[in-house]
Amino acid sequence: MAGFGLPEGLAAAIASWDVGAAQGALYSDDRTLSRLIGRPTTPLKQAVADALQAL
């Protein structure tokens, strides 16, 4: 990202967020997101399968 002009510090921060997400930092089993959006969440694997099936 820095090679495309993003400041070095910002590029490093974004890269670290990606690493954290890949390591499960965004995972939560407390259903907060479901309560906020008013419906159950859908796992990415299921959402992709549903989208492919709809084609």
Distance bins in CASP14 RR format, pairs under 12 A and 6 or more apart:
PFRMAT RR
TARGET T0000
AUTHOR 0000-0000-0000
RMODE 2
METHOD distances of the structure
MODEL  1
1 7 0 0 0 0 1 0 0 0 0 0 0
1 8 0 0 0 0 1 0 0 0 0 0 0
1 9 0 0 0 0 1 0 0 0 0 0 0
1 10 1 0 0 1 0 0 0 0 0 0 0
1 11 1 1 0 0 0 0 0 0 0 0 0
1 12 0 0 0 0 1 0 0 0 0 0 0
1 13 0 0 0 0 1 0 0 0 0 0 0
1 14 1 0 0 1 0 0 0 0 0 0 0
1 15 1 0 0 1 0 0 0 0 0 0 0
1 16 0 0 0 0 0 1 0 0 0 0 0
1 17 0 0 0 0 0 1 0 0 0 0 0
1 18 0 0 0 0 0 1 0 0 0 0 0
2 8 1 0 1 0 0 0 0 0 0 0 0
2 9 1 0 0 1 0 0 0 0 0 0 0
2 10 0 0 0 0 1 0 0 0 0 0 0
2 11 1 0 1 0 0 0 0 0 0 0 0
2 12 1 0 0 1 0 0 0 0 0 0 0
2 13 0 0 0 0 0 1 0 0 0 0 0
2 14 0 0 0 0 1 0 0 0 0 0 0
2 15 0 0 0 0 1 0 0 0 0 0 0
3 10 0 0 0 0 0 1 0 0 0 0 0
3 11 1 0 0 1 0 0 0 0 0 0 0
4 10 0 0 0 0 0 1 0 0 0 0 0
4 11 0 0 0 0 1 0 0 0 0 0 0
4 14 0 0 0 0 0 1 0 0 0 0 0
5 11 0 0 0 0 1 0 0 0 0 0 0
6 12 0 0 0 0 1 0 0 0 0 0 0
6 13 0 0 0 0 1 0 0 0 0 0 0
6 14 1 0 0 1 0 0 0 0 0 0 0
6 15 0 0 0 0 0 1 0 0 0 0 0
7 13 0 0 0 0 1 0 0 0 0 0 0
7 14 0 0 0 0 0 1 0 0 0 0 0
8 14 0 0 0 0 0 1 0 0 0 0 0
8 15 0 0 0 0 0 1 0 0 0 0 0
9 15 0 0 0 0 1 0 0 0 0 0 0
9 16 0 0 0 0 1 0 0 0 0 0 0
10 16 0 0 0 0 0 1 0 0 0 0 0
10 17 0 0 0 0 0 1 0 0 0 0 0
11 17 0 0 0 0 0 1 0 0 0 0 0
11 18 0 0 0 0 0 1 0 0 0 0 0
12 18 0 0 0 0 0 1 0 0 0 0 0
12 19 0 0 0 0 0 1 0 0 0 0 0
13 19 0 0 0 0 0 1 0 0 0 0 0
13 20 0 0 0 0 0 1 0 0 0 0 0
14 20 0 0 0 0 0 1 0 0 0 0 0
14 21 0 0 0 0 0 1 0 0 0 0 0
15 21 0 0 0 0 0 1 0 0 0 0 0
15 22 0 0 0 0 0 1 0 0 0 0 0
16 22 0 0 0 0 0 1 0 0 0 0 0
16 23 0 0 0 0 0 1 0 0 0 0 0
16 25 0 0 0 0 1 0 0 0 0 0 0
17 23 0 0 0 0 0 1 0 0 0 0 0
17 24 0 0 0 0 0 1 0 0 0 0 0
17 25 0 0 0 0 1 0 0 0 0 0 0
17 26 0 0 0 0 1 0 0 0 0 0 0
18 24 0 0 0 0 0 1 0 0 0 0 0
18 25 0 0 0 0 0 1 0 0 0 0 0
18 26 0 0 0 0 0 1 0 0 0 0 0
19 25 0 0 0 0 1 0 0 0 0 0 0
19 26 0 0 0 0 0 1 0 0 0 0 0
20 26 1 0 0 1 0 0 0 0 0 0 0
20 27 0 0 0 0 0 1 0 0 0 0 0
21 27 0 0 0 0 1 0 0 0 0 0 0
21 44 0 0 0 0 0 1 0 0 0 0 0
26 32 0 0 0 0 0 1 0 0 0 0 0
26 33 0 0 0 0 1 0 0 0 0 0 0
26 41 0 0 0 0 0 1 0 0 0 0 0
26 44 0 0 0 0 0 1 0 0 0 0 0
27 33 0 0 0 0 0 1 0 0 0 0 0
27 41 0 0 0 0 0 1 0 0 0 0 0
27 43 0 0 0 0 0 1 0 0 0 0 0
27 44 0 0 0 0 0 1 0 0 0 0 0
28 34 0 0 0 0 0 1 0 0 0 0 0
28 35 0 0 0 0 0 1 0 0 0 0 0
28 36 0 0 0 0 0 1 0 0 0 0 0
28 41 0 0 0 0 1 0 0 0 0 0 0
29 41 0 0 0 0 0 1 0 0 0 0 0
30 36 0 0 0 0 0 1 0 0 0 0 0
30 41 0 0 0 0 0 1 0 0 0 0 0
31 37 0 0 0 0 0 1 0 0 0 0 0
31 38 0 0 0 0 0 1 0 0 0 0 0
31 39 0 0 0 0 0 1 0 0 0 0 0
31 40 0 0 0 0 1 0 0 0 0 0 0
31 41 0 0 0 0 1 0 0 0 0 0 0
32 38 0 0 0 0 0 1 0 0 0 0 0
32 41 0 0 0 0 1 0 0 0 0 0 0
33 39 0 0 0 0 1 0 0 0 0 0 0
33 40 0 0 0 0 1 0 0 0 0 0 0
33 41 1 0 1 0 0 0 0 0 0 0 0
33 42 0 0 0 0 0 1 0 0 0 0 0
34 40 1 0 1 0 0 0 0 0 0 0 0
34 41 1 0 1 0 0 0 0 0 0 0 0
34 42 0 0 0 0 0 1 0 0 0 0 0
35 41 0 0 0 0 0 1 0 0 0 0 0
40 46 0 0 0 0 0 1 0 0 0 0 0
40 47 0 0 0 0 0 1 0 0 0 0 0
41 47 0 0 0 0 1 0 0 0 0 0 0
42 48 0 0 0 0 1 0 0 0 0 0 0
42 49 0 0 0 0 1 0 0 0 0 0 0
42 50 1 0 0 1 0 0 0 0 0 0 0
42 51 0 0 0 0 0 1 0 0 0 0 0
43 49 0 0 0 0 1 0 0 0 0 0 0
43 50 0 0 0 0 0 1 0 0 0 0 0
44 50 0 0 0 0 0 1 0 0 0 0 0
44 51 0 0 0 0 0 1 0 0 0 0 0
45 51 0 0 0 0 0 1 0 0 0 0 0
45 52 0 0 0 0 0 1 0 0 0 0 0
46 52 0 0 0 0 0 1 0 0 0 0 0
46 53 0 0 0 0 0 1 0 0 0 0 0
47 53 0 0 0 0 0 1 0 0 0 0 0
47 54 0 0 0 0 0 1 0 0 0 0 0
48 54 0 0 0 0 0 1 0 0 0 0 0
48 55 0 0 0 0 0 1 0 0 0 0 0
49 55 0 0 0 0 0 1 0 0 0 0 0
END
